[in-house]
Amino acid sequence: MRYLYYPGCTLKTTGKVFDDSIKELSKILEIELVELPSWYCCQAIYTSLYDTPSLLLGPIRNLIETQKEDNKLVTACAACYNVLLRAQDSYFKDAILRERIKAYLEEELKNKIKIIHFFELLEEKIELINSLIKKKNDYTLAFYYGCLLTRPKGIALFSNDVNPNRFEKFFSQLGFKVVDFAFKTRCCGSYLTYTVEEAVRECVEKIVVSIDEKVADEKECLILTSCPLCQFNLENYQNKYKIFYFTYFLLSLIKGE
């Protein structure tokens, strides 16, 4: 099936390995991803400041570009996914905000776009993925969800789950041992990495301690994530566990690496 794909800025720069693994996986699994012909930065952080509608123009313009060709849009970056969802939700819920945003636009967003996280497409392909895996390893997997896939309630992919476990179920079905840890949805420190490093270090330390409590051998555990910023913070503020994008890890299994 063909899907329009929104990579976002980070997947074209520091998160390029994420983008590359998504595209390679898609080819192997016969998922046709077509990059949105013209796209804008989603602005990385959703703003709830209604007196600055210009801050929602990026994500809304991406959805307008999508509606020219389809009513569905796939993304994988947790930040992009969160911002696109929340911007669209605000646009259609708040008539005053919508009119203020439309004043900046050349055309309007007419109908809601179905925003799909790439993981949802992989869930549909799990039997095929299982048959393609050439080499399974003995690693225990700890999936770090972070903030943006689980908030706000009622909108985000895992927002209605007190203890989300879809990633754990997915990898369990592939034959892996997974660990459920208490801090898997706690903030990693986010953009404070640029201003208050000590705060980020403290956040990451709590995540690591939470995994420690569930893992017997730290050398046999990997952390998987779907957020470039989480990936960056977990890589740079601890050295106990290796961190991988979940798509990169899956691709390595299929390649037998």
GIGIPE-V804366 format. One line per field, one symbol per residue. burial: + if it has 24 or more other ideal C-beta (glycine too) atoms within 12 Angstrom, else -. A space follows every 10 residues. Layout:
# GIGIPE-V804366
burial = ???
This chain:
# GIGIPE-V804366
burial = --++++++++ +---+-+++- +++-++-++- +-+-++--++ ++++++---- --+-++++++ +++++++--+ -+++++++++ ++++++++++ +-----++-- +---+---+- --+-++++++ +++-++--+- --+-----++ ++++++++++ +---++++-- ---+-+++-+ +--+-+-+++ +-++++++++ +-+------+ --++++++-+ +--++----- ++++++++++ +++++-++-+ ++++++++++ ++++---
